[in-house]
Amino acid sequence: MEFIKKLVVIFCVLSAVGCANGLNKVQEREYSVFEIEGALVEEKNPSTGAVLGLLPGGGSFYAREPGFGVVNLLLWPLSILWDPISGYDGAKAINYDLTKYQLKRKKKQELAALSEKLEYGEIDSEGYTREKWKIIHKYNYD
């Protein structure tokens, strides 16, 4: 009976702390827009993360959470209750962060190229303003 109480406490602590951090509601909506617009950079497959979560610590390791992976490895098979979710959420978070980084980098490159055109007189200030607005709008996924 004491062993079951300890397991319940461990499960509650892990549930409260969570494993791999998922996306909040705003990020989830933005992630969906990235998918719809074809802008999502998918380095990790969320479904693969969920399936690997059935293995001892697999979902957490896949989601680059080795500390939680070790804990889930030690708590296997009980970790099957949460590690697939952790692997799924962690993969989505990795994809989200990578997509945001790539879009920010591309926007910065395009703006720098546009500024260079203005500097070399290839475009006037009115054209620069118009093109700058287009670039900013192009990378606005809010």
N, C-alpha and C positions, 0 to 999 in steps of 0.2 A: 504494500500500500504506500509506503514511504517513497519507493522508487517511482510510482505513478505520479505522485505529487511533484517530485523533482522534474519529471518529464513535462508535466503541465506547466510548471514555472519556466522551464527552458523554452518551451514552445511559445508561451506568452511573451517572454522577453524578446525572442527572435521576431515574433510577429510585430511587436511594438517598434523595435529598432529597424526592422526591415533588412533586406539583403541589398541587392543592387537597387539603387534609386531609380524609380520610374520617372515618367514625365508628368508634369502637372497638367491641368486641364487646358491652359493656354498653349502649352507646348504640344499637347496632343492635337489640338486643332491645327496648329502650324505644321506639325508633322503630316497631317492629312493633306494639307494644301501642297506641301512639298511633293507628296506622292501624286496628287492629281496633276500638278504642273510638270511632273517629270524632272523635278530638281533634286529629289531625294538621292543622297549618296548612301548606298546600302553596303557597308563593309561587313556587317554582321546580319545574319538572317534570324529574325525573332523566332520563327518556328523551329529552327535548329536549336536555338537557345532553350526553348521549352522542352524539346525532346531530350537534349543533353541533360536537362534538369532531373530526368529520371535516373540518371547514373549518379553515383556518389560524388556530389559536389560539382558535377558537370556543368550545370547551368551557370553557376557563379563563376567558375573558371572561364567559361566561354565569354561571360560578360566582364571579364577583366577585374574580377573581385576575388583574388586568391585567398584573402583572409577569410571571407565568408565561405569560399570553396572548401577550405580545410575544416571549418566548423561543420559544414553540411556533409562533408565526407565522414566526419566522426559521428554525426547524428543520423547517418543513413541507416535504415530505410525511412525513418521518420521525416527526414528532410525532403522526401518526395512530395510532401504536402505543400511546400513553399518554393523549392528550388526551381521547378519548371517556370513558375511565375517570375522568379528572380532572373532567370536566363532570358526569358522573353522581354521583360521590361528593360533589363540591362542592354540587350542588343539594340532595342529601339533608342535608348538614351545615347548609345555610342553613335548610331546613325544620325540622330538629331544633331549632336554636337559636331560631328564631322561635316554635315550638310551646312550648318550655320558657318563654320569656319571656311569652307570652300566658297560659299556665296559671298562672304565678307571679303575674302581674298580676291575673287574675280571682280567684285565691285571696285575695290581699291585699284586694281590694275587698269580697269577701264577708265576710271576717273583720272589716273595718272597719265594715261595715253592721251586723253582728251586735253588735259592741262598742257601737255607737251605740244599738241597741235596749236593751241592758243599762243603758247610761247614762241613758236616758230612762224606764226602768222598764217598758218594753214586754215584757220577758222577765225571769224570775228567774234566779238564778245556776245553779240546776240545769238549767234549760232552755238557758241560755247554754252550759254545759259540753257538754250533749248535742248541740246544734247546731254547736258549734265542732268536736267530734269528727267529725261528719258532713262538714263542709266539708274538714277535713284529710284524711279518708279519700277523699273525692271526688276530690281532686287528687293522690292518691298512686298513681303509675304504676310504682313499683318492682317 
